[in-house]
Amino acid sequence: MTSIADTRITAAPRRRLQAAASWTLTIAFALAMLALLPLGFVLWATVETGWATAFQLIFRARVGDLMVNTILLVAFTVPICTVLAVSLAWLTERTDLPGARLWSWLSVAPLAVPAFVHSYAWIGMWPSLNGLFAGVVISVVAYFPFLYLPVSAAFRLLDPALEDQAASLGLAPPAVFRRVVLPQLRLALCGGALLIGLHLLSEYGLYAMIRFDTFTTAIIDQFQSTYNGVAAHMLALVLVACCFVLLGLEAGLRGRSRYARLGSGAARRPKITRLGKWTYPCLLLPIATAGFSLGIPTLTIGRWLVAGGAGVWRVDEVGLSLFQTLLICLVGGIATTAAAVPIAWLSVRRPTRGSRFLEGCYYLASSMPGVVVALALVTVTVRVMLPLYQTVATIVLAYMVMFLPRALVSLRASIAQVPVELEQAAASLGRSPGNALWSTTVRLAAPGAAAGVALASLGIMNELTATQMLAPNGTRTLAMAFFALTGEIDYAGAAPYALLMILFSMPLTWLLHYQSKKIAGR
Amino acid sequence: MTLLQLTSLSKRYGAVAALDGVNLSVAAGSRTAIVGPSGCGKTTLLRLVAGFDEPDGGTIAFDGETLADASGQVPAHKRGIGIVAQDGCLFPHLTIAQNIGFGMEAERSVKEAKAAELMDMVGLDRAMLSRKPDQLSGGQQQRVALARALARSPRLMLLDEPFSALDTGLRTATRKAVTEVLTAAGITTLLVTHDQAEALAFADQVAVMRAGRFAQVGSPREVYSRPVDPITAAFLGEAIVLPATIAGGRAESPLGLLPVDDASRQGRAEIMLRPEQISVFQTGEGTSGTITEINFCGPTTDVRIALGGEGAFSFRLDMPSRETFLPGDRVRIGVTGTAHVFR
């Protein structure tokens, strides 16, 4: 006999669980809408401008010039980065190159140097450097690690049995590489190339310093001269369109193929190619890369620090700037990670079409350039919520939009590692659902959350564009101070800021490298 | 005619000798199985023949040509030796048709026609050609892997435990199908497995491997009924090993006076009987014994029979369950055929 009391006991928690999931979904949805604000703004601005004016502002020679610059920059930089990253990844992962581990580190380390510091270092060496050539060269050394990281991780994950199999089917080693290895690197290549492309579109400092005009630099010039005109809005529209072209290209190239490893069991260790007499010629590549991507910044900063002596270390200014930067990184990082918690939990525990769609929204929002995000938030706060203009809340929102996927990736991976059975066990031991979640999943996912905070913070520390446009009056982060000083041609004064940014980025870069190794299980 | 000849082949991984001087000759058109427990070096052997690894010593000769010796080796892609791996090892980024056509050098239309033909040959539906490998079951993947290797018409086919990942029923069916296809194509085959029944059922020649060496090489009947030592005997199936004293072609053993297969042997020795040589009766002739233990396993019953009194020789036997015995029952034991004397 089933008593009424029995059914009530089993029915009550079920209702509460569903309520929890729908609340999470609501929060995740609200945050996604907030993240899509910049995109909505661009569309709204276009409609408000009116077709005639918009047409006039978009189809003019200036926009054409910028478009040519942008296309050339992407068309040269991305393929060069791809060839460089695949060569380095192959050398460090698949050959007996002496010091492969060291070269692997040195191929990731350039990420610790902000892009505009690379630029500063190169013009410190060759002051006359400018234009497309400089843009391509500096972009390659600043951004190739975005391809090196996923490609080297993919190399480690490849099943060497497939390469053996291809050889037994009569393929010589170069053909095996082309027909079996490269197709399996495709996902890593597409993802990395897209990331680099989006950075090329959204970077400001790097190109401003070498006087190479892109849409982003042009928007900021407009913003600084006319504050917030329709011309800037229309440039933002074209820039967003460029982003969509890249996203579409990547989606098309990536295709829908699945590369799940068939069969079971651990993969055999990959075979190491012996370089033999090619060892020394091959060593030239990582040496030259490290020289250009790390040697030049080290040399320039070192030279200016020596030239500036103790005088450039104005402790009050540098100290205040460092304190402000760390504070904003911490607040921004934690807020970003907290904002990622609902969607991370949903995508692991309650994966539905809705949650996947929301996740896509966050990724789309974060691929919008910082300048567009900033422009949108400036306009919205000024027009709708003036008290929020240039406040910490607004800039933290901008960071959340831009860096949420970084926190999401870390969080999701660590939540997925916690078996849901632990939550259920805690519940069966009498914990309420919230309490069960807190005492199992949240505790065990904490390292992933910490990594998420760190990765978001790395982005915030080196962020210049949006910070410049949104930061509260009196804020002077390391990046802002550095850029202002180089603008005044005070290269010696800027050197301490560059050094601090690199030093604080170093551990976070190490974390990135470590994570990519861990994903491969080595 | 010998197609493949391995001479004192050896391979070390650090301090461990994976292969320790292996000799083997494989006749053209034959089927050879290498059987041994995991870690005995059988997969290493296969990888050396395929050309995926280099031997540290010895030679591999294939159809009169030296594939590997101290001076160097022919790379895998120039050997013309096919291999089907344990999990099929299909390329996940290619369709079934592309997988089968992978090693062929021909026009697209020729490749497609050949792929379709091979699908028929391995007993798969041509409609699967456009699918991706992860849309196929394990057994189907294995058949595609076989078709892919067959497409290059290799003279030697290596099978690396290709059936072990499959369910029991599917394993036998797939093995039969593969054997038929390879026999029909007249391709020499080298199978590596840890399953002794599979090795015995598949091959013309069985090589029993242990710790990097061949313990015994011979026909399936020979290695099964005349194993070199008790460990080999036990590895290939249930064995009843008895102490005996031999004189004049007969062995005095706990199971009575038994004819042996080696008339020249005299004195104390160990002899072996296979369980199928033993019959158990309620009454009648033969050595008497006592049932001490019974485990009912469905069609068969696992019984332990002690000969004589307490602490005497005892052995276990799977008997058809139609006989109902109880612990303590007295039985008579009859032996047919000869007992095998270990060297």
Interface residues (C-beta under 8 A of the other chain):
Chain A: D159 A161 L162 D164 Q165 A166 A167 S168 L169 G170 L171 A172 P173 A175 V176 R179 V180 P183 Q184 R186 S257 R258 Y259 A260 R261 L262 G263 S264 G265 K271
Chain B: R47 A50 G51 F52 P75 A76 H77 K78 R79 G80 I81 G82 I83 A85 Q86 D87 G88 C89 L90 F91 P92 H93 L94 F102 G103 E105 K132 P133 D134 Q141 R148 A149 R152 A165
